[in-house]
Amino acid sequence: HTHIHTYTLSLCTDVLCAYMIQILVPHPLNDPASFGSLGDLHGISSQEGYQGGLRLMQATCKRFFEYCSDHGLMLPLRNFTLSYDTNIPRQVGLAGSSAICTAVLQCLLSFFSLEQDAMPPHIQASFVLGVETKELGINAGLQDRVIQAYGGCVAMDFSKHLMERGYGEYTQLGIDSLPRFWLAYIAEPSDSGKIHSTVRQRFDNGDQEVISAMAQFAGFTDEAVTAIKNKDAPALADLMDANFNLRRSVYGDACLGEDNLRMVAIARKHNAAAKFSGSGGAVVGLARPSSKLSASRECMNG
């Protein structure tokens, strides 16, 4: 069993005499194939969409075979059954898709007894990104895949001169230096990929406003690393607020969405810092000394 970011995957062997078989098990809730009525089908499809975890498992297995073939890694003939479970909220920018891909990958590495040098963590992150973007067409970046591959708290440098080699510089930070954060998310979200809007296109086209904003985001990261190392929670809270303010100025309120803006407004009303935890649909918060967490929780749930 492999556990990663509250995804649980199971790999088990089956003994077959005449041939080899690998089975991917659909999740009973996330990959439904039967429904009580057309009304049930409509309700589930409207809420959950049409793309569950089965395609993620299958695409990861496909790319894993290709990677091993390209790198001369011999895989023994072994049977397995692969299934998954999760409690990660869907479609709120909490990296649910990449979590399942990473968990499948690490299951396969363990199952086939491949040492870490066969695929180090920085390669695992790039591999998972490739599964999502190239195989499945999911709008994604490296950040979520890096933290899932490494675990803990990681400072990431994606400077252009580093990315020319295909990956950034990843430095693990001690989690004992972190303050206590909280998380809030939208109960009935839309597709998290929509929140990216045209910002990536503007960046690729050389839009100076976006390029300047990305440089400022990188500066916030450097300052946040210093704040974490110094256990300076107030400075980290101020940086989180600055991060959201800059994001809002670049993306605009219409793109960020009313629900996302409301979560941040509630946090600030109760003197807590808050910023997006990902592409949208959830925010991570940090309480300042005078914050009232119980009041914030009641407003978020109201």
Backbone torsions as a table, in degrees:
resi	resn	phi	psi	omega
1	HIS	NA	139.7	177.0
2	THR	-122.3	130.6	179.4
3	HIS	-115.3	126.6	176.0
4	ILE	-148.8	121.5	176.3
5	HIS	49.2	50.0	176.8
6	THR	63.7	13.6	166.5
7	TYR	-94.0	134.6	175.7
8	THR	-117.3	123.0	177.7
9	LEU	-120.8	147.4	-178.6
10	SER	-122.5	131.9	171.5
11	LEU	-119.6	124.4	177.0
12	CYS	-136.0	152.7	-176.9
13	THR	-95.9	145.8	174.7
14	ASP	-120.5	139.3	-178.9
15	VAL	-93.5	116.1	177.5
16	LEU	-127.0	137.6	-173.2
17	CYS	-85.4	-41.2	-167.8
18	ALA	-96.9	-25.1	-175.0
19	TYR	-153.7	167.1	-179.7
20	MET	-99.4	148.9	179.3
21	ILE	-146.1	140.0	172.5
22	GLN	-124.2	130.6	-174.8
23	ILE	-118.6	130.2	173.2
24	LEU	-106.2	120.7	-173.7
25	VAL	-95.6	120.9	176.3
26	PRO	-63.9	146.0	175.4
27	HIS	-76.5	136.3	-175.5
28	PRO	-63.4	-25.5	-179.6
29	LEU	-103.2	-40.7	-174.9
30	ASN	-85.7	-18.4	179.6
31	ASP	-128.2	58.6	-174.1
32	PRO	-68.9	142.6	176.7
33	ALA	-124.6	-10.0	176.7
34	SER	-135.9	148.5	-174.1
35	PHE	-138.1	152.5	-179.5
36	GLY	-70.2	-27.4	-179.1
37	SER	-165.7	171.8	174.6
38	LEU	-62.9	-32.9	177.3
39	GLY	-64.2	-41.5	176.4
40	ASP	-63.2	-43.8	178.1
41	LEU	-58.0	-43.9	-179.7
42	HIS	-63.7	-46.4	-178.0
43	GLY	-64.0	-45.4	-179.6
44	ILE	-66.2	-42.6	-179.2
45	SER	-66.2	-38.1	179.4
46	SER	-66.0	-38.2	-177.0
47	GLN	-82.4	-44.6	-171.0
48	GLU	-101.2	-14.5	-176.5
49	GLY	79.4	-164.3	-173.0
50	TYR	-114.0	2.8	-171.2
51	GLN	-125.5	101.4	179.8
52	GLY	-94.3	-149.4	-174.7
53	GLY	-91.0	-14.4	-176.8
54	LEU	-60.5	-43.6	179.6
55	ARG	-63.7	-32.9	179.2
56	LEU	-67.1	-43.1	177.0
57	MET	-62.6	-45.5	-176.9
58	GLN	-65.7	-44.0	-179.6
59	ALA	-65.0	-38.6	179.2
60	THR	-65.8	-42.4	178.0
61	CYS	-62.5	-41.6	179.0
62	LYS	-60.2	-50.2	-178.3
63	ARG	-68.2	-31.3	176.8
64	PHE	-62.8	-44.8	177.8
65	PHE	-61.1	-42.3	179.7
66	GLU	-64.1	-42.4	179.8
67	TYR	-61.6	-47.6	-178.9
68	CYS	-63.4	-39.8	178.3
69	SER	-64.4	-43.2	-178.5
70	ASP	-67.7	-27.7	-175.7
71	HIS	-104.9	12.4	176.0
72	GLY	67.0	29.8	179.7
73	LEU	-94.4	114.6	-178.4
74	MET	-81.1	125.9	179.7
75	LEU	-102.9	124.8	178.7
76	PRO	-66.6	152.6	178.3
77	LEU	-77.5	101.8	-178.4
78	ARG	-136.7	143.1	177.1
79	ASN	-84.2	150.4	171.9
80	PHE	-155.5	157.5	170.2
81	THR	-121.5	129.1	-174.5
82	LEU	-118.7	125.1	177.5
83	SER	-137.1	167.7	-178.8
84	TYR	-145.1	161.0	172.6
85	ASP	-146.1	159.1	-176.4
86	THR	-157.8	153.4	166.8
87	ASN	-125.3	15.9	176.0
88	ILE	-72.6	125.5	176.7
89	PRO	-58.0	137.8	-175.2
90	ARG	-89.7	147.6	170.4
91	GLN	62.4	31.5	176.8
92	VAL	-125.9	26.5	175.4
93	GLY	69.7	28.7	179.6
94	LEU	-105.3	22.4	171.0
95	ALA	62.1	37.2	179.7
96	GLY	-64.5	-39.5	-179.6
97	SER	-66.3	-47.6	-178.5
98	SER	-68.8	-28.7	177.8
99	ALA	-63.4	-42.3	-179.1
100	ILE	-71.0	-37.5	177.1
101	CYS	-63.4	-43.2	179.6
102	THR	-64.4	-41.5	179.6
103	ALA	-65.2	-41.3	176.5
104	VAL	-61.3	-46.7	-179.8
105	LEU	-58.4	-46.5	-177.4
106	GLN	-71.0	-29.6	171.4
107	CYS	-61.6	-46.9	-177.5
108	LEU	-65.1	-41.4	178.2
109	LEU	-60.8	-42.2	179.9
110	SER	-70.7	-43.4	-176.8
111	PHE	-61.6	-39.4	-179.5
112	PHE	-92.9	11.8	173.5
113	SER	55.8	42.5	177.3
114	LEU	-91.1	128.7	-179.9
115	GLU	-70.5	163.2	-176.3
116	GLN	-60.6	-30.4	-179.3
117	ASP	-69.6	-13.5	174.1
118	ALA	-68.9	-31.6	175.7
119	MET	-156.6	87.6	179.7
120	PRO	-61.6	163.0	-176.5
121	PRO	-53.9	-39.6	-178.3
122	HIS	-67.8	-29.0	175.8
123	ILE	-76.4	-36.8	176.6
124	GLN	-57.5	-43.7	-179.4
125	ALA	-61.7	-45.5	179.4
126	SER	-67.0	-36.3	177.8
127	PHE	-60.1	-49.8	-178.5
128	VAL	-63.3	-40.0	176.8
129	LEU	-59.2	-41.5	178.6
130	GLY	-64.1	-37.8	176.7
131	VAL	-58.3	-45.4	-175.1
132	GLU	-75.5	-47.3	-174.3
133	THR	-79.9	-45.2	-174.1
134	LYS	-87.4	-36.2	-177.0
135	GLU	-86.4	-38.6	-171.7
136	LEU	-116.3	-8.2	177.8
137	GLY	70.5	28.0	178.7
138	ILE	-85.6	133.8	178.2
139	ASN	-73.2	115.4	-172.3
140	ALA	-156.8	166.3	175.1
141	GLY	-132.5	-175.6	-172.6
142	LEU	-81.6	-25.4	-167.5
143	GLN	-53.8	-52.0	-176.8
144	ASP	-63.0	-38.5	-177.5
145	ARG	-69.6	-32.9	178.2
146	VAL	-66.0	-48.5	-176.9
147	ILE	-67.5	-31.8	178.0
148	GLN	-70.9	-33.4	179.2
149	ALA	-74.2	-38.3	-176.1
150	TYR	-91.6	-37.8	-174.2
151	GLY	76.8	168.3	177.6
152	GLY	74.5	-137.2	-179.7
153	CYS	-124.0	125.6	-173.1
154	VAL	-131.2	130.5	170.4
155	ALA	-89.2	130.5	-174.5
156	MET	-120.4	130.0	177.7
157	ASP	-114.7	113.2	-179.1
158	PHE	-108.6	36.2	179.0
159	SER	-56.2	148.0	-174.2
160	LYS	-57.4	-41.5	-177.2
161	HIS	-67.8	-26.2	176.0
162	LEU	-78.3	-41.4	-175.8
163	MET	-69.4	-14.7	175.6
164	GLU	-61.4	-23.8	176.9
165	ARG	-88.4	-6.1	176.2
166	GLY	106.5	-7.5	179.0
167	TYR	-155.9	164.2	-177.0
168	GLY	-94.5	-163.6	176.3
169	GLU	-105.8	121.5	-173.8
170	TYR	-117.9	120.8	-176.4
171	THR	-120.7	121.2	179.9
172	GLN	-79.2	135.4	178.6
173	LEU	-111.2	150.1	-180.0
174	GLY	-68.4	128.4	-179.4
175	ILE	-71.6	-15.7	177.9
176	ASP	-70.6	-11.7	178.7
177	SER	-89.6	-3.9	-175.1
178	LEU	-85.7	140.8	170.7
179	PRO	-76.2	179.5	-179.3
180	ARG	-90.3	117.0	178.9
181	PHE	-97.1	165.1	170.4
182	TRP	-129.7	161.8	-175.9
183	LEU	-130.0	137.5	174.1
184	ALA	-132.2	145.9	-179.2
185	TYR	-146.3	161.1	-178.1
186	ILE	-77.7	132.4	-176.0
187	ALA	-71.3	-35.3	-178.3
188	GLU	-125.6	81.7	-173.6
189	PRO	-84.7	171.2	168.7
190	SER	-107.1	-175.8	-178.8
191	ASP	-60.9	120.9	-176.0
192	SER	-64.9	-23.6	-178.9
193	GLY	-66.5	-22.4	-177.0
194	LYS	-67.4	-23.9	-173.4
195	ILE	-68.4	-18.7	-178.1
196	HIS	-66.9	-24.8	176.1
197	SER	53.0	-137.9	-176.8
198	THR	-104.8	12.1	-174.6
199	VAL	-62.8	-42.6	179.2
200	ARG	-62.6	-41.8	178.2
201	GLN	-63.3	-41.3	178.6
202	ARG	-63.5	-39.4	178.0
203	PHE	-63.4	-45.9	-179.9
204	ASP	-64.0	-28.3	179.7
205	ASN	-85.7	2.0	176.5
206	GLY	83.3	23.2	177.8
207	ASP	-62.3	117.9	-173.7
208	GLN	-67.9	-31.0	177.8
209	GLU	-62.9	-44.8	-179.1
210	VAL	-70.2	-43.0	179.4
211	ILE	-60.3	-43.3	178.2
212	SER	-64.0	-39.9	179.3
213	ALA	-63.6	-40.7	179.9
214	MET	-64.6	-35.8	176.5
215	ALA	-66.1	-37.8	177.6
216	GLN	-67.5	-39.8	176.3
217	PHE	-58.9	-42.3	178.9
218	ALA	-62.6	-39.0	177.2
219	GLY	-64.2	-40.0	175.8
220	PHE	-58.4	-39.6	-179.4
221	THR	-63.0	-44.9	178.6
222	ASP	-59.8	-43.1	179.2
223	GLU	-67.2	-35.9	179.7
224	ALA	-66.7	-38.4	176.9
225	VAL	-59.5	-44.2	177.9
226	THR	-62.5	-43.1	179.9
227	ALA	-63.0	-40.2	179.7
228	ILE	-66.1	-45.5	179.9
229	LYS	-62.1	-34.3	-179.7
230	ASN	-88.6	0.3	-176.8
231	LYS	54.2	42.6	-178.1
232	ASP	-99.4	81.5	-176.9
233	ALA	-62.7	-40.1	178.4
234	PRO	-60.4	-40.9	178.6
235	ALA	-65.3	-39.3	178.6
236	LEU	-64.8	-39.3	178.0
237	ALA	-62.8	-42.6	178.6
238	ASP	-63.2	-37.8	178.8
239	LEU	-67.7	-36.0	177.1
240	MET	-63.8	-42.5	177.4
241	ASP	-64.5	-42.1	179.3
242	ALA	-63.3	-38.2	178.1
243	ASN	-59.7	-47.3	-178.8
244	PHE	-67.0	-41.1	-179.6
245	ASN	-58.4	-41.7	-179.7
246	LEU	-68.9	-42.3	178.7
247	ARG	-60.4	-41.6	-179.6
248	ARG	-63.4	-39.5	-178.9
249	SER	-68.0	-30.9	-178.0
250	VAL	-83.9	-44.4	-175.6
251	TYR	-84.2	-35.1	-176.4
252	GLY	87.3	151.8	-175.6
253	ASP	-63.4	-37.8	-177.8
254	ALA	-61.2	-36.7	-179.9
255	CYS	-75.6	-41.5	-178.3
256	LEU	-67.0	-35.2	175.5
257	GLY	94.7	146.5	-175.5
258	GLU	-61.7	-42.2	-176.8
259	ASP	-66.1	-41.2	177.8
260	ASN	-63.3	-44.0	179.8
261	LEU	-63.8	-36.1	-179.7
262	ARG	-65.2	-41.6	179.8
263	MET	-61.8	-42.3	179.1
264	VAL	-67.6	-39.9	179.6
265	ALA	-62.2	-40.4	178.4
266	ILE	-63.5	-43.9	179.5
267	ALA	-59.4	-46.9	-177.5
268	ARG	-68.6	-32.0	177.3
269	LYS	-60.0	-31.8	-178.8
270	HIS	-104.8	23.7	172.5
271	ASN	62.8	37.6	173.9
272	ALA	-115.1	147.6	174.2
273	ALA	-82.9	148.5	178.9
274	ALA	-153.7	144.6	175.7
275	LYS	-149.5	167.2	177.0
276	PHE	-63.4	140.5	175.0
277	SER	-87.3	-14.2	180.0
278	GLY	-160.4	-132.6	-175.3
279	SER	-82.3	-10.4	178.1
280	GLY	137.5	152.3	-178.4
281	GLY	106.6	-15.4	178.6
282	ALA	-147.8	150.6	176.5
283	VAL	-128.7	147.2	173.3
284	VAL	-105.7	136.0	-175.4
285	GLY	-123.3	158.7	177.2
286	LEU	-136.9	118.7	-176.4
287	ALA	-77.7	134.8	170.5
288	ARG	-85.4	167.0	-174.5
289	PRO	-53.9	-34.4	-177.2
290	SER	-93.1	7.3	-178.7
291	SER	-69.9	151.7	177.4
292	LYS	-115.9	93.9	-175.0
293	LEU	-64.8	-37.5	-178.8
294	SER	-63.9	-40.3	178.4
295	ALA	-67.3	-39.5	177.5
296	SER	-62.5	-42.1	-179.1
297	ARG	-63.1	-42.7	179.7
298	GLU	-62.8	-41.5	179.8
299	CYS	-68.2	-39.9	179.2
300	MET	-63.4	-37.8	-177.3
301	ASN	-85.1	-7.9	-175.4
302	GLY	-80.2	NA	NA
